[in-house]
Amino acid sequence: MVVDNSSKLAVFFDLDDTLYDHLVPFREAVREVLAPDEGSLDYAELFYTVRHHSDLLWPKYLSGEMELEETRVLRLELAFAEYGIALSREQAERVQAAYIGRQYTIEMIDGVEEQIRRFLALGHKVGVITNGPKAHQTSKLRGLGIDKLIPAEMIFISDAVGLAKPDPAIFRHVNEATGTTPENSLYVGDTWDNDVVGALSAGWKVCWYNPRGREPRTEHVPSYIFADYKEFSRLPLI
């Protein structure tokens, strides 16, 4: 599938696990607090389960049914329980605190900055759409240096917008706010439900970043699938 090149693209990236590897701070936090048997724990699968529960709990936070910190701690308790590990509330809070503390000393995934600069140099619009609290996500963007590459008006954080992925409304809002169209909008993200399904439902094209070779969860078909940004650079997007 070839993107229509009749006009400039609007390329928007997810933040967590798309611009930087979320797994690194999580793994180090778990090691610090729990010191688990390294041979018995698959950090990637565990973290995938944490994110799944986070996505399920997020609407309750948005509706005011749950406090943010409660969703963060509960997602850990639920995910670890699936792996037979009963976290106490104190342990879950300590893992969460250690995890958050490591998210401000993060680095972009190899090749990300080069691709952002490539799109910008060619005159395409580039932005970010991410779910999360405004202050927290903004701190991560600054830690990565994204704020020096992408202007603030092209960064959309769910808490600030009042809409969240996978609701197609957030993608429509971005089109309206940036003067872009769904037909020439491309979203790059790693999660199936929030990123792939959400953007496709809004009429956008989607590049699914799938470094761990996960299987699709629904019948939706992303425009492209890539495992690393070297592969991404070879896609016929522009």
C-alpha positions as CSV (number, residue, x, y, z in Angstrom):
1,M,0.0,0.0,0.0
2,V,1.6,3.3,-1.1
3,V,0.8,6.6,0.7
4,D,-0.7,9.3,-1.6
5,N,2.2,11.7,-2.4
6,S,0.0,14.3,-3.9
7,S,0.4,16.5,-0.9
8,K,2.6,16.6,2.2
9,L,2.1,14.1,4.9
10,A,1.2,14.6,8.6
11,V,3.2,12.0,10.5
12,F,2.4,11.6,14.2
13,F,4.2,9.3,16.6
14,D,3.1,7.6,19.7
15,L,5.5,8.2,22.7
16,D,5.8,5.2,25.0
17,D,7.4,2.2,23.4
18,T,7.5,4.0,20.1
19,L,10.0,6.8,20.6
20,Y,11.7,5.2,23.6
21,D,11.8,1.7,25.0
22,H,9.4,1.6,28.0
23,L,10.7,-1.8,29.0
24,V,14.1,-0.6,30.2
25,P,13.0,1.6,33.1
26,F,10.3,-1.0,34.1
27,R,12.8,-3.9,34.1
28,E,15.3,-1.9,36.2
29,A,12.6,-0.9,38.7
30,V,11.4,-4.5,39.2
31,R,15.0,-5.6,39.7
32,E,15.7,-2.9,42.3
33,V,12.5,-3.5,44.3
34,L,11.8,-7.2,44.0
35,A,15.2,-8.8,43.0
36,P,13.3,-11.6,41.2
37,D,14.8,-14.8,39.9
38,E,16.0,-13.7,36.5
39,G,15.4,-17.1,34.9
40,S,11.7,-17.2,35.9
41,L,10.5,-13.9,34.7
42,D,9.9,-12.7,31.1
43,Y,10.1,-9.0,31.5
44,A,8.8,-8.2,28.0
45,E,5.7,-10.4,28.5
46,L,5.1,-9.1,32.0
47,F,5.4,-5.5,30.9
48,Y,3.1,-6.2,27.9
49,T,0.5,-7.4,30.5
50,V,1.0,-4.3,32.7
51,R,0.3,-2.1,29.7
52,H,-2.8,-4.1,28.8
53,H,-4.2,-3.6,32.3
54,S,-3.2,0.1,32.1
55,D,-5.2,0.5,28.9
56,L,-8.2,-1.2,30.5
57,L,-8.0,1.0,33.6
58,W,-7.4,4.3,31.8
59,P,-11.0,5.0,31.0
60,K,-11.8,4.8,34.7
61,Y,-9.2,7.5,35.4
62,L,-10.5,9.7,32.6
63,S,-14.1,9.4,33.9
64,G,-13.0,10.3,37.5
65,E,-13.9,6.8,38.8
66,M,-10.3,6.2,39.9
67,E,-7.3,8.3,40.9
68,L,-4.3,8.2,38.6
69,E,-2.0,6.7,41.3
70,E,-4.6,3.9,42.0
71,T,-4.7,2.9,38.3
72,R,-0.8,2.8,38.2
73,V,-0.5,0.6,41.3
74,L,-3.5,-1.6,40.5
75,R,-2.2,-2.4,37.0
76,L,1.0,-3.7,38.5
77,E,-0.9,-5.9,41.1
78,L,-3.2,-7.3,38.3
79,A,-0.3,-8.0,35.9
80,F,2.0,-9.6,38.4
81,A,-0.9,-11.8,39.7
82,E,-1.3,-13.2,36.2
83,Y,2.3,-14.5,36.6
84,G,1.7,-16.0,40.0
85,I,3.3,-13.1,41.9
86,A,1.2,-11.6,44.6
87,L,2.4,-8.0,45.1
88,S,1.6,-6.3,48.3
89,R,0.3,-2.7,48.0
90,E,3.6,-1.5,49.4
91,Q,5.6,-3.4,46.9
92,A,3.5,-2.2,44.0
93,E,3.9,1.4,45.1
94,R,7.7,1.0,45.4
95,V,7.9,-0.6,41.9
96,Q,5.8,2.2,40.5
97,A,7.9,4.9,42.2
98,A,11.1,3.4,41.0
99,Y,9.7,3.0,37.5
100,I,8.5,6.6,37.3
101,G,11.9,7.8,38.6
102,R,13.7,6.2,35.7
103,Q,11.5,7.6,33.0
104,Y,13.2,11.0,32.9
105,T,16.6,9.6,32.0
106,I,15.5,7.8,28.9
107,E,16.9,7.8,25.4
108,M,15.3,7.6,22.0
109,I,15.2,4.3,20.2
110,D,18.0,4.0,17.6
111,G,17.0,5.7,14.4
112,V,14.0,7.7,15.7
113,E,15.6,11.1,15.7
114,E,17.0,10.6,12.2
115,Q,13.5,9.7,10.9
116,I,11.9,12.7,12.6
117,R,14.5,15.0,11.1
118,R,14.0,13.4,7.7
119,F,10.3,14.1,7.6
120,L,10.8,17.7,8.8
121,A,13.5,18.4,6.3
122,L,11.2,17.3,3.5
123,G,8.5,19.7,4.7
124,H,6.1,17.2,6.2
125,K,4.3,17.9,9.4
126,V,5.5,15.9,12.4
127,G,3.8,15.5,15.8
128,V,3.1,13.3,18.8
129,I,-0.1,11.9,20.1
130,T,0.1,10.2,23.5
131,N,-2.1,9.0,26.3
132,G,-1.2,10.1,29.8
133,P,-1.0,12.9,32.3
134,K,0.2,16.2,30.8
135,A,3.1,16.9,33.2
136,H,4.3,13.3,33.1
137,Q,4.3,13.0,29.4
138,T,5.8,16.4,28.9
139,S,8.7,15.6,31.2
140,K,9.4,12.5,29.1
141,L,9.3,14.4,25.9
142,R,11.8,16.9,27.3
143,G,14.0,14.1,28.6
144,L,14.2,12.7,25.1
145,G,14.7,16.1,23.5
146,I,11.6,15.8,21.4
147,D,10.5,19.3,22.5
148,K,13.5,20.7,20.6
149,L,12.5,18.9,17.4
150,I,8.7,19.2,17.4
151,P,6.8,22.4,18.2
152,A,4.4,22.4,21.1
153,E,1.3,22.9,18.9
154,M,2.0,19.5,17.3
155,I,2.1,17.6,20.5
156,F,-1.2,16.2,21.8
157,I,-1.5,14.6,25.3
158,S,-4.8,13.0,26.2
159,D,-5.1,14.7,29.6
160,A,-4.7,18.1,28.0
161,V,-7.0,17.4,25.1
162,G,-9.7,15.6,27.0
163,L,-9.7,12.7,24.6
164,A,-7.7,9.5,24.6
165,K,-6.7,6.7,22.2
166,P,-8.3,4.5,20.9
167,D,-11.2,6.9,20.6
168,P,-11.1,8.1,16.9
169,A,-12.2,11.5,18.2
170,I,-8.6,12.3,19.3
171,F,-7.3,11.7,15.8
172,R,-10.1,13.8,14.3
173,H,-9.3,16.6,16.9
174,V,-5.6,16.5,15.8
175,N,-6.6,16.9,12.1
176,E,-8.8,19.9,13.0
177,A,-6.2,21.5,15.2
178,T,-3.4,21.1,12.6
179,G,-5.3,21.7,9.4
180,T,-4.5,18.2,8.1
181,T,-6.7,15.5,6.6
182,P,-7.1,11.8,7.5
183,E,-6.2,10.8,4.0
184,N,-2.7,12.2,4.3
185,S,-2.2,11.5,8.0
186,L,0.1,8.6,9.2
187,Y,0.3,7.3,12.7
188,V,3.3,5.4,14.0
189,G,2.6,3.4,17.2
190,D,3.2,0.1,18.9
191,T,0.0,-0.9,20.7
192,W,-2.6,-2.7,18.7
193,D,-5.8,-1.5,20.3
194,N,-4.8,2.1,21.1
195,D,-2.6,2.9,18.1
196,V,-3.5,0.6,15.2
197,V,-7.3,0.2,15.7
198,G,-7.7,3.8,17.0
199,A,-6.0,5.5,14.0
200,L,-7.4,3.2,11.4
201,S,-10.9,3.9,12.8
202,A,-10.3,7.6,12.2
203,G,-9.3,7.0,8.5
204,W,-5.6,7.4,9.1
205,K,-2.8,5.2,7.7
206,V,-0.9,3.3,10.3
207,C,2.7,2.0,10.7
208,W,2.6,-0.6,13.4
209,Y,5.9,-0.7,15.3
210,N,6.2,-4.4,16.3
211,P,9.7,-5.2,17.4
212,R,8.7,-8.2,19.4
213,G,6.7,-9.9,16.6
214,R,3.3,-9.9,18.3
215,E,0.2,-11.2,16.5
216,P,-2.7,-8.8,15.5
217,R,-5.5,-8.8,18.0
218,T,-8.3,-8.1,15.5
219,E,-9.0,-8.2,11.8
220,H,-7.7,-4.6,11.2
221,V,-4.9,-4.3,8.7
222,P,-2.1,-1.7,9.3
223,S,-0.7,0.1,6.3
224,Y,2.8,-1.1,7.2
225,I,4.5,-3.2,9.9
226,F,8.1,-2.6,10.9
227,A,10.4,-4.1,13.6
228,D,13.0,-1.3,13.8
229,Y,13.6,2.2,12.4
230,K,16.1,1.0,9.8
231,E,13.3,-1.0,8.3
232,F,11.0,2.0,8.8
233,S,13.4,4.2,6.8
234,R,12.9,1.9,3.8
235,L,9.1,2.0,3.7
236,P,7.6,3.8,0.7
237,L,6.1,6.6,2.7
238,I,7.4,9.6,0.8
